[in-house]
Each structure stands twice: as structure tokens, then as C-alpha cells.
Amino acid sequence: MIICSDYSLETVLHDGEYAQVFRGWCGSTPAVLKILKLSHLLPEQIACCNESLV
């Protein structure tokens, strides 16, 4: 499970396709995930990120 803190979700153009890039922290380790669709995030990752928005 990714423990989100100080994360960002940005859209980038990659190989002619738009991709979502998630940058956050898993504990004290930086985590960068390139996801083509938000649906590729696991439910617990989405919940974690939603919590960090508060």
C-alpha cells in the first residue's frame, strides 16, 4: 500500500500518449508511478490519495 504524502498527479505526454504520473511517498521512500489511466491505481492507493487531499 502506498502511504501518500506530498503527492502530485500530473498529466504528461509520453510517446504520443497522455499518461498520468503519480509522484508520492511510500513511507520515507519516494514513489513514482506512471499510469495510463486512473483506473490502473489500486483501490487502496486511490483511497490513500483521497485521504491526503483533506
C-alpha distance matrix in Angstrom:
0.0 3.8 6.3 9.1 12.6 15.7 14.3 16.7 17.0 20.3 22.4 24.1 26.8 26.0 28.6 30.2 27.1 25.1 21.4 18.7 17.1 14.0 14.2 12.0 10.6 7.7 9.6 13.1 12.4 13.2 11.1 13.4 12.8 16.0 15.9 19.3 18.4 16.0 15.8 14.0 10.8 8.7 9.6 6.5 6.4 10.1 10.2 8.4 10.9 13.6 13.4 13.8 16.9 18.7
3.8 0.0 3.8 5.8 9.2 12.1 10.7 13.2 13.9 17.2 19.7 21.4 24.3 23.8 26.7 28.3 25.3 23.0 19.4 16.4 14.4 11.0 10.7 8.3 7.1 4.9 7.6 10.6 9.9 10.0 8.1 10.4 10.5 14.0 14.4 17.9 17.3 14.8 15.5 13.8 10.4 9.5 10.7 7.8 5.8 9.3 9.9 7.2 8.6 12.0 11.9 11.4 14.4 16.6
6.3 3.8 0.0 3.8 6.6 10.0 9.7 13.0 14.5 18.0 21.0 22.9 26.2 26.0 29.1 30.6 27.7 25.1 21.6 18.3 16.1 12.4 11.4 8.1 6.2 4.8 5.7 9.0 9.6 10.2 9.4 12.2 13.1 16.6 17.1 20.6 19.8 17.0 18.1 16.8 13.2 12.5 12.7 9.4 7.8 10.5 10.1 6.5 8.1 11.2 10.0 9.0 12.6 14.2
9.1 5.8 3.8 0.0 3.8 6.8 6.2 9.5 11.3 14.9 18.1 20.3 23.7 24.0 27.4 28.6 25.7 22.8 19.5 15.9 13.8 10.1 9.0 5.7 5.4 6.4 7.9 10.1 10.5 9.8 9.0 11.1 12.1 15.2 15.8 19.1 18.2 15.4 17.1 16.3 12.7 12.9 13.1 10.5 7.9 9.5 9.6 6.0 5.7 9.0 8.4 6.4 9.5 11.8
12.6 9.2 6.6 3.8 0.0 3.8 5.3 9.0 11.9 15.2 18.7 20.8 24.4 25.0 28.6 29.8 27.1 24.1 21.0 17.4 15.0 11.4 9.4 6.0 5.7 8.0 8.4 9.5 10.6 9.7 10.2 12.3 14.1 17.0 18.1 21.3 20.7 17.9 20.1 19.4 16.0 16.5 16.6 14.1 11.6 12.6 12.5 9.0 8.0 10.6 9.5 6.3 9.1 11.1
15.7 12.1 10.0 6.8 3.8 0.0 3.8 6.9 10.4 13.2 16.9 18.8 22.6 23.5 27.2 28.2 25.9 22.7 19.9 16.4 13.9 10.8 8.3 6.0 7.2 10.5 11.2 11.2 11.8 10.0 10.8 12.0 14.2 16.7 18.1 21.0 20.7 18.3 21.0 20.4 17.3 18.6 18.9 16.9 13.9 14.4 14.9 11.8 9.7 12.1 11.7 8.0 9.4 11.8
14.3 10.7 9.7 6.2 5.3 3.8 0.0 3.8 6.9 9.9 13.6 15.6 19.3 20.2 23.9 24.8 22.3 19.2 16.3 12.8 10.3 7.2 5.3 4.0 6.9 10.1 12.0 12.5 12.1 9.5 9.1 9.4 11.0 13.2 14.4 17.3 17.0 14.7 17.6 16.9 14.1 15.8 16.5 15.0 11.6 11.9 13.2 10.6 7.9 10.7 11.4 8.2 9.2 12.5
16.7 13.2 13.0 9.5 9.0 6.9 3.8 0.0 3.8 6.3 10.0 12.3 16.1 17.4 21.2 21.8 19.3 16.0 13.5 10.0 8.0 5.9 5.3 6.5 10.1 13.2 15.5 15.8 14.9 11.8 10.8 9.7 10.6 11.8 12.8 15.1 15.0 13.1 16.4 16.1 13.8 16.3 17.2 16.5 12.9 12.5 14.5 12.6 9.3 11.5 13.2 10.4 10.1 13.8
17.0 13.9 14.5 11.3 11.9 10.4 6.9 3.8 0.0 3.8 7.0 9.8 13.4 14.8 18.5 18.8 16.0 12.6 10.1 6.6 5.6 4.6 6.4 8.6 12.3 14.9 17.7 18.4 17.0 13.8 11.8 9.8 9.5 9.6 9.9 11.7 11.4 9.8 13.4 13.3 11.7 14.8 15.8 16.0 12.4 11.4 14.2 13.2 9.7 11.7 14.3 12.3 11.6 15.4
20.3 17.2 18.0 14.9 15.2 13.2 9.9 6.3 3.8 0.0 3.8 6.4 10.1 12.1 15.8 15.8 13.5 10.0 8.3 5.6 5.3 6.6 8.3 11.4 15.1 17.8 20.8 21.0 19.3 15.7 13.9 11.1 10.7 9.6 10.2 11.2 11.7 11.2 14.9 14.7 14.0 17.4 18.8 19.3 15.7 14.7 17.7 16.9 13.5 15.2 17.9 15.9 14.8 18.5
22.4 19.7 21.0 18.1 18.7 16.9 13.6 10.0 7.0 3.8 0.0 3.8 7.0 9.4 12.9 12.4 10.0 6.4 5.6 4.6 6.2 8.9 11.3 14.6 18.3 20.6 23.8 24.2 22.1 18.5 16.3 13.1 11.8 9.6 9.6 9.3 10.2 10.9 14.4 14.4 14.6 18.3 20.0 21.1 17.6 16.4 19.7 19.5 16.2 17.7 20.7 19.1 17.9 21.6
24.1 21.4 22.9 20.3 20.8 18.8 15.6 12.3 9.8 6.4 3.8 0.0 3.8 6.2 9.8 9.7 8.2 5.6 5.4 6.4 7.0 10.5 12.4 16.0 19.5 21.9 25.1 25.1 22.6 18.9 16.8 13.2 12.3 9.5 10.3 9.9 12.0 13.4 16.7 16.0 16.7 20.4 22.5 23.5 20.0 19.4 22.8 22.2 19.1 21.0 23.9 22.1 21.1 24.9
26.8 24.3 26.2 23.7 24.4 22.6 19.3 16.1 13.4 10.1 7.0 3.8 0.0 3.8 6.7 6.1 5.5 4.5 6.2 8.8 10.0 13.8 15.7 19.4 22.8 24.9 28.3 28.2 25.5 21.8 19.6 15.9 14.6 11.3 11.9 10.4 13.0 15.3 18.1 17.4 18.8 22.5 24.8 26.2 22.8 22.2 25.7 25.4 22.5 24.3 27.3 25.7 24.7 28.5
26.0 23.8 26.0 24.0 25.0 23.5 20.2 17.4 14.8 12.1 9.4 6.2 3.8 0.0 3.8 5.4 5.2 6.0 6.4 9.6 10.2 14.0 15.9 19.6 22.6 24.3 27.8 27.7 24.6 21.1 18.8 15.0 13.5 9.9 10.9 9.7 13.0 15.7 18.1 16.6 18.3 21.9 24.7 26.0 22.7 22.5 26.2 25.8 23.2 25.4 28.3 26.8 26.3 30.1
28.6 26.7 29.1 27.4 28.6 27.2 23.9 21.2 18.5 15.8 12.9 9.8 6.7 3.8 0.0 3.8 5.5 8.2 9.3 12.8 13.8 17.4 19.4 23.0 25.9 27.3 30.8 30.7 27.5 24.2 21.7 18.0 16.3 12.7 13.4 11.6 15.1 18.2 20.1 18.5 20.7 24.1 27.1 28.6 25.5 25.5 29.2 29.0 26.6 28.7 31.7 30.3 29.9 33.7
30.2 28.3 30.6 28.6 29.8 28.2 24.8 21.8 18.8 15.8 12.4 9.7 6.1 5.4 3.8 0.0 3.8 6.9 9.4 13.1 14.8 18.6 20.9 24.5 27.7 29.3 32.8 32.9 29.9 26.5 23.9 20.2 18.2 14.5 14.4 11.9 14.8 18.1 20.0 19.1 21.5 25.0 27.6 29.5 26.5 25.9 29.6 29.8 27.1 28.8 32.1 30.8 30.0 33.7
27.1 25.3 27.7 25.7 27.1 25.9 22.3 19.3 16.0 13.5 10.0 8.2 5.5 5.2 5.5 3.8 0.0 3.8 6.3 10.0 12.3 15.9 18.6 22.1 25.3 26.8 30.4 30.8 27.9 24.6 21.7 18.1 15.7 12.0 11.2 8.4 11.1 14.3 16.2 15.6 18.0 21.5 24.0 26.0 23.1 22.3 26.1 26.4 23.8 25.4 28.8 27.8 26.9 30.6
25.1 23.0 25.1 22.8 24.1 22.7 19.2 16.0 12.6 10.0 6.4 5.6 4.5 6.0 8.2 6.9 3.8 0.0 3.8 6.9 9.6 13.1 16.0 19.4 22.8 24.5 28.0 28.6 25.9 22.5 19.8 16.2 13.9 10.5 9.6 7.1 9.2 11.8 14.4 14.1 15.9 19.6 21.8 23.6 20.6 19.5 23.2 23.5 20.7 22.1 25.5 24.4 23.4 27.1
21.4 19.4 21.6 19.5 21.0 19.9 16.3 13.5 10.1 8.3 5.6 5.4 6.2 6.4 9.3 9.4 6.3 3.8 0.0 3.8 6.3 9.7 12.7 16.1 19.3 20.9 24.5 25.1 22.4 19.1 16.2 12.7 10.2 6.8 6.0 4.5 7.0 9.4 12.1 11.2 12.7 16.4 18.8 20.4 17.2 16.6 20.3 20.3 17.7 19.5 22.7 21.6 21.0 24.8
18.7 16.4 18.3 15.9 17.4 16.4 12.8 10.0 6.6 5.6 4.6 6.4 8.8 9.6 12.8 13.1 10.0 6.9 3.8 0.0 3.8 6.5 9.8 12.9 16.3 18.0 21.4 22.3 19.9 16.7 13.8 10.6 8.3 6.0 5.1 5.6 6.6 7.3 10.6 10.0 10.4 14.1 16.2 17.4 14.1 13.3 16.9 16.8 14.0 15.9 19.0 17.9 17.3 21.1
17.1 14.4 16.1 13.8 15.0 13.9 10.3 8.0 5.6 5.3 6.2 7.0 10.0 10.2 13.8 14.8 12.3 9.6 6.3 3.8 0.0 3.8 6.4 9.8 13.2 15.1 18.5 19.0 16.5 13.1 10.4 7.1 5.8 4.4 5.9 8.1 9.6 9.7 12.8 11.4 11.0 14.4 16.7 17.1 13.5 13.5 16.9 15.9 13.2 15.8 18.4 16.7 16.7 20.5
14.0 11.0 12.4 10.1 11.4 10.8 7.2 5.9 4.6 6.6 8.9 10.5 13.8 14.0 17.4 18.6 15.9 13.1 9.7 6.5 3.8 0.0 3.8 6.4 9.8 11.8 15.1 15.9 13.8 10.6 7.9 5.6 5.0 6.2 7.4 10.4 10.9 9.7 12.7 11.3 9.6 12.5 14.5 14.3 10.5 10.9 13.9 12.5 9.9 12.9 15.1 13.3 13.8 17.5
14.2 10.7 11.4 9.0 9.4 8.3 5.3 5.3 6.4 8.3 11.3 12.4 15.7 15.9 19.4 20.9 18.6 16.0 12.7 9.8 6.4 3.8 0.0 3.8 7.2 9.9 12.9 12.9 10.9 7.5 5.8 4.5 6.4 8.6 10.8 13.9 14.6 13.4 16.2 14.6 12.6 14.9 16.8 15.8 12.0 13.0 15.4 13.1 10.8 14.1 15.4 12.9 13.9 17.4
12.0 8.3 8.1 5.7 6.0 6.0 4.0 6.5 8.6 11.4 14.6 16.0 19.4 19.6 23.0 24.5 22.1 19.4 16.1 12.9 9.8 6.4 3.8 0.0 3.8 6.9 9.4 9.8 8.6 5.9 5.1 6.3 8.5 11.5 13.2 16.6 16.8 14.9 17.4 15.9 13.1 14.5 15.9 14.2 10.7 12.2 13.8 10.8 9.1 12.7 13.2 10.5 12.4 15.5
10.6 7.1 6.2 5.4 5.7 7.2 6.9 10.1 12.3 15.1 18.3 19.5 22.8 22.6 25.9 27.7 25.3 22.8 19.3 16.3 13.2 9.8 7.2 3.8 0.0 3.8 5.8 6.2 5.5 4.4 5.1 8.1 10.5 14.0 15.9 19.5 19.7 17.6 19.6 17.8 14.8 15.4 16.7 14.2 11.4 13.7 14.5 11.1 10.6 14.1 13.8 11.3 14.0 16.5
7.7 4.9 4.8 6.4 8.0 10.5 10.1 13.2 14.9 17.8 20.6 21.9 24.9 24.3 27.3 29.3 26.8 24.5 20.9 18.0 15.1 11.8 9.9 6.9 3.8 0.0 3.8 5.9 5.1 6.1 5.9 9.5 11.2 15.0 16.5 20.2 20.3 18.2 19.5 17.5 14.3 14.1 15.5 12.7 10.5 13.5 14.1 10.7 11.4 15.0 14.3 12.6 15.9 18.0
9.6 7.6 5.7 7.9 8.4 11.2 12.0 15.5 17.7 20.8 23.8 25.1 28.3 27.8 30.8 32.8 30.4 28.0 24.5 21.4 18.5 15.1 12.9 9.4 5.8 3.8 0.0 3.8 5.6 8.0 9.2 12.9 14.9 18.7 20.2 23.9 23.9 21.6 22.9 21.0 17.7 17.1 18.0 14.7 13.1 16.0 15.8 12.2 13.3 16.5 15.0 13.3 16.8 18.3
13.1 10.6 9.0 10.1 9.5 11.2 12.5 15.8 18.4 21.0 24.2 25.1 28.2 27.7 30.7 32.9 30.8 28.6 25.1 22.3 19.0 15.9 12.9 9.8 6.2 5.9 3.8 0.0 3.8 6.6 9.3 12.9 15.7 19.3 21.4 25.2 25.6 23.6 25.2 23.2 20.1 20.0 21.2 18.1 16.1 18.9 19.0 15.3 15.8 19.0 17.7 15.3 18.5 20.1
12.4 9.9 9.6 10.5 10.6 11.8 12.1 14.9 17.0 19.3 22.1 22.6 25.5 24.6 27.5 29.9 27.9 25.9 22.4 19.9 16.5 13.8 10.9 8.6 5.5 5.1 5.6 3.8 0.0 3.8 6.3 9.8 12.8 16.3 18.8 22.5 23.3 21.8 23.4 21.0 18.3 18.5 20.4 17.7 15.3 18.2 19.0 15.6 15.8 19.4 18.7 16.4 19.4 21.6
13.2 10.0 10.2 9.8 9.7 10.0 9.5 11.8 13.8 15.7 18.5 18.9 21.8 21.1 24.2 26.5 24.6 22.5 19.1 16.7 13.1 10.6 7.5 5.9 4.4 6.1 8.0 6.6 3.8 0.0 3.8 6.7 10.1 13.3 16.0 19.6 20.7 19.4 21.4 19.1 16.7 17.7 19.7 17.5 14.5 17.0 18.4 15.2 14.4 18.1 18.1 15.5 17.9 20.6
11.1 8.1 9.4 9.0 10.2 10.8 9.1 10.8 11.8 13.9 16.3 16.8 19.6 18.8 21.7 23.9 21.7 19.8 16.2 13.8 10.4 7.9 5.8 5.1 5.1 5.9 9.2 9.3 6.3 3.8 0.0 3.8 6.5 10.1 12.5 16.2 17.2 16.0 17.9 15.4 13.1 14.3 16.7 15.0 11.7 14.3 16.2 13.4 12.7 16.4 17.0 14.9 17.2 20.1
13.4 10.4 12.2 11.1 12.3 12.0 9.4 9.7 9.8 11.1 13.1 13.2 15.9 15.0 18.0 20.2 18.1 16.2 12.7 10.6 7.1 5.6 4.5 6.3 8.1 9.5 12.9 12.9 9.8 6.7 3.8 0.0 3.8 6.7 9.6 13.1 14.6 14.0 16.3 13.7 12.2 14.3 17.0 16.0 12.5 14.4 17.0 14.8 13.3 16.9 18.3 16.2 17.7 21.1
12.8 10.5 13.1 12.1 14.1 14.2 11.0 10.6 9.5 10.7 11.8 12.3 14.6 13.5 16.3 18.2 15.7 13.9 10.2 8.3 5.8 5.0 6.4 8.5 10.5 11.2 14.9 15.7 12.8 10.1 6.5 3.8 0.0 3.8 6.1 9.8 11.2 10.9 12.9 10.1 9.2 11.6 14.6 14.4 11.0 12.6 15.8 14.4 12.9 16.2 18.1 16.7 18.0 21.5
16.0 14.0 16.6 15.2 17.0 16.7 13.2 11.8 9.6 9.6 9.6 9.5 11.3 9.9 12.7 14.5 12.0 10.5 6.8 6.0 4.4 6.2 8.6 11.5 14.0 15.0 18.7 19.3 16.3 13.3 10.1 6.7 3.8 0.0 3.8 6.7 9.1 10.0 12.1 9.6 9.9 13.0 16.1 16.7 13.4 14.2 17.7 16.9 15.0 17.9 20.4 19.1 19.7 23.4
15.9 14.4 17.1 15.8 18.1 18.1 14.4 12.8 9.9 10.2 9.6 10.3 11.9 10.9 13.4 14.4 11.2 9.6 6.0 5.1 5.9 7.4 10.8 13.2 15.9 16.5 20.2 21.4 18.8 16.0 12.5 9.6 6.1 3.8 0.0 3.8 5.5 6.7 8.6 6.3 7.5 11.0 13.9 15.2 12.3 12.5 16.2 16.2 14.4 16.7 19.6 18.9 19.3 22.9
19.3 17.9 20.6 19.1 21.3 21.0 17.3 15.1 11.7 11.2 9.3 9.9 10.4 9.7 11.6 11.9 8.4 7.1 4.5 5.6 8.1 10.4 13.9 16.6 19.5 20.2 23.9 25.2 22.5 19.6 16.2 13.1 9.8 6.7 3.8 0.0 3.8 6.9 8.5 7.3 9.6 13.1 15.7 17.8 15.1 14.6 18.4 18.9 16.9 18.7 22.0 21.5 21.3 24.9
18.4 17.3 19.8 18.2 20.7 20.7 17.0 15.0 11.4 11.7 10.2 12.0 13.0 13.0 15.1 14.8 11.1 9.2 7.0 6.6 9.6 10.9 14.6 16.8 19.7 20.3 23.9 25.6 23.3 20.7 17.2 14.6 11.2 9.1 5.5 3.8 0.0 3.8 5.2 5.6 7.8 11.3 13.2 15.7 13.4 12.2 15.9 17.0 15.1 16.3 19.7 19.8 19.4 22.8
16.0 14.8 17.0 15.4 17.9 18.3 14.7 13.1 9.8 11.2 10.9 13.4 15.3 15.7 18.2 18.1 14.3 11.8 9.4 7.3 9.7 9.7 13.4 14.9 17.6 18.2 21.6 23.6 21.8 19.4 16.0 14.0 10.9 10.0 6.7 6.9 3.8 0.0 3.8 5.3 5.7 9.0 10.2 12.6 10.3 8.6 12.2 13.6 11.7 12.6 16.1 16.4 16.0 19.3
15.8 15.5 18.1 17.1 20.1 21.0 17.6 16.4 13.4 14.9 14.4 16.7 18.1 18.1 20.1 20.0 16.2 14.4 12.1 10.6 12.8 12.7 16.2 17.4 19.6 19.5 22.9 25.2 23.4 21.4 17.9 16.3 12.9 12.1 8.6 8.5 5.2 3.8 0.0 3.8 5.3 7.5 8.7 11.8 10.6 9.1 12.4 14.4 13.4 14.1 17.3 18.3 18.3 21.2
14.0 13.8 16.8 16.3 19.4 20.4 16.9 16.1 13.3 14.7 14.4 16.0 17.4 16.6 18.5 19.1 15.6 14.1 11.2 10.0 11.4 11.3 14.6 15.9 17.8 17.5 21.0 23.2 21.0 19.1 15.4 13.7 10.1 9.6 6.3 7.3 5.6 5.3 3.8 0.0 3.8 6.4 9.1 11.5 9.9 9.8 13.3 14.4 13.7 15.3 18.2 18.8 19.3 22.4
10.8 10.4 13.2 12.7 16.0 17.3 14.1 13.8 11.7 14.0 14.6 16.7 18.8 18.3 20.7 21.5 18.0 15.9 12.7 10.4 11.0 9.6 12.6 13.1 14.8 14.3 17.7 20.1 18.3 16.7 13.1 12.2 9.2 9.9 7.5 9.6 7.8 5.7 5.3 3.8 0.0 3.8 6.4 8.2 6.1 6.3 9.8 10.6 10.2 12.1 14.7 15.3 16.2 19.1
8.7 9.5 12.5 12.9 16.5 18.6 15.8 16.3 14.8 17.4 18.3 20.4 22.5 21.9 24.1 25.0 21.5 19.6 16.4 14.1 14.4 12.5 14.9 14.5 15.4 14.1 17.1 20.0 18.5 17.7 14.3 14.3 11.6 13.0 11.0 13.1 11.3 9.0 7.5 6.4 3.8 0.0 3.8 5.5 5.2 6.4 8.7 9.8 10.7 12.4 14.3 15.6 17.0 19.5
9.6 10.7 12.7 13.1 16.6 18.9 16.5 17.2 15.8 18.8 20.0 22.5 24.8 24.7 27.1 27.6 24.0 21.8 18.8 16.2 16.7 14.5 16.8 15.9 16.7 15.5 18.0 21.2 20.4 19.7 16.7 17.0 14.6 16.1 13.9 15.7 13.2 10.2 8.7 9.1 6.4 3.8 0.0 3.8 5.4 5.1 6.1 8.4 9.9 10.5 12.3 14.3 15.6 17.5
6.5 7.8 9.4 10.5 14.1 16.9 15.0 16.5 16.0 19.3 21.1 23.5 26.2 26.0 28.6 29.5 26.0 23.6 20.4 17.4 17.1 14.3 15.8 14.2 14.2 12.7 14.7 18.1 17.7 17.5 15.0 16.0 14.4 16.7 15.2 17.8 15.7 12.6 11.8 11.5 8.2 5.5 3.8 0.0 3.8 5.4 5.0 5.9 8.5 9.7 10.4 12.3 14.4 16.0
6.4 5.8 7.8 7.9 11.6 13.9 11.6 12.9 12.4 15.7 17.6 20.0 22.8 22.7 25.5 26.5 23.1 20.6 17.2 14.1 13.5 10.5 12.0 10.7 11.4 10.5 13.1 16.1 15.3 14.5 11.7 12.5 11.0 13.4 12.3 15.1 13.4 10.3 10.6 9.9 6.1 5.2 5.4 3.8 0.0 3.8 5.4 5.0 6.1 8.5 9.8 10.6 12.6 15.0
10.1 9.3 10.5 9.5 12.6 14.4 11.9 12.5 11.4 14.7 16.4 19.4 22.2 22.5 25.5 25.9 22.3 19.5 16.6 13.3 13.5 10.9 13.0 12.2 13.7 13.5 16.0 18.9 18.2 17.0 14.3 14.4 12.6 14.2 12.5 14.6 12.2 8.6 9.1 9.8 6.3 6.4 5.1 5.4 3.8 0.0 3.8 5.4 5.1 6.1 8.6 9.9 10.8 13.3
10.2 9.9 10.1 9.6 12.5 14.9 13.2 14.5 14.2 17.7 19.7 22.8 25.7 26.2 29.2 29.6 26.1 23.2 20.3 16.9 16.9 13.9 15.4 13.8 14.5 14.1 15.8 19.0 19.0 18.4 16.2 17.0 15.8 17.7 16.2 18.4 15.9 12.2 12.4 13.3 9.8 8.7 6.1 5.0 5.4 3.8 0.0 3.8 5.4 5.0 6.2 8.7 10.1 11.5
8.4 7.2 6.5 6.0 9.0 11.8 10.6 12.6 13.2 16.9 19.5 22.2 25.4 25.8 29.0 29.8 26.4 23.5 20.3 16.8 15.9 12.5 13.1 10.8 11.1 10.7 12.2 15.3 15.6 15.2 13.4 14.8 14.4 16.9 16.2 18.9 17.0 13.6 14.4 14.4 10.6 9.8 8.4 5.9 5.0 5.4 3.8 0.0 3.8 5.5 5.2 6.4 9.0 10.6
10.9 8.6 8.1 5.7 8.0 9.7 7.9 9.3 9.7 13.5 16.2 19.1 22.5 23.2 26.6 27.1 23.8 20.7 17.7 14.0 13.2 9.9 10.8 9.1 10.6 11.4 13.3 15.8 15.8 14.4 12.7 13.3 12.9 15.0 14.4 16.9 15.1 11.7 13.4 13.7 10.2 10.7 9.9 8.5 6.1 5.1 5.4 3.8 0.0 3.8 5.3 5.1 6.6 9.4
13.6 12.0 11.2 9.0 10.6 12.1 10.7 11.5 11.7 15.2 17.7 21.0 24.3 25.4 28.7 28.8 25.4 22.1 19.5 15.9 15.8 12.9 14.1 12.7 14.1 15.0 16.5 19.0 19.4 18.1 16.4 16.9 16.2 17.9 16.7 18.7 16.3 12.6 14.1 15.3 12.1 12.4 10.5 9.7 8.5 6.1 5.0 5.5 3.8 0.0 3.8 5.4 5.3 7.3
13.4 11.9 10.0 8.4 9.5 11.7 11.4 13.2 14.3 17.9 20.7 23.9 27.3 28.3 31.7 32.1 28.8 25.5 22.7 19.0 18.4 15.1 15.4 13.2 13.8 14.3 15.0 17.7 18.7 18.1 17.0 18.3 18.1 20.4 19.6 22.0 19.7 16.1 17.3 18.2 14.7 14.3 12.3 10.4 9.8 8.6 6.2 5.2 5.3 3.8 0.0 3.8 5.4 5.7
13.8 11.4 9.0 6.4 6.3 8.0 8.2 10.4 12.3 15.9 19.1 22.1 25.7 26.8 30.3 30.8 27.8 24.4 21.6 17.9 16.7 13.3 12.9 10.5 11.3 12.6 13.3 15.3 16.4 15.5 14.9 16.2 16.7 19.1 18.9 21.5 19.8 16.4 18.3 18.8 15.3 15.6 14.3 12.3 10.6 9.9 8.7 6.4 5.1 5.4 3.8 0.0 3.8 5.4
16.9 14.4 12.6 9.5 9.1 9.4 9.2 10.1 11.6 14.8 17.9 21.1 24.7 26.3 29.9 30.0 26.9 23.4 21.0 17.3 16.7 13.8 13.9 12.4 14.0 15.9 16.8 18.5 19.4 17.9 17.2 17.7 18.0 19.7 19.3 21.3 19.4 16.0 18.3 19.3 16.2 17.0 15.6 14.4 12.6 10.8 10.1 9.0 6.6 5.3 5.4 3.8 0.0 3.8
18.7 16.6 14.2 11.8 11.1 11.8 12.5 13.8 15.4 18.5 21.6 24.9 28.5 30.1 33.7 33.7 30.6 27.1 24.8 21.1 20.5 17.5 17.4 15.5 16.5 18.0 18.3 20.1 21.6 20.6 20.1 21.1 21.5 23.4 22.9 24.9 22.8 19.3 21.2 22.4 19.1 19.5 17.5 16.0 15.0 13.3 11.5 10.6 9.4 7.3 5.7 5.4 3.8 0.0
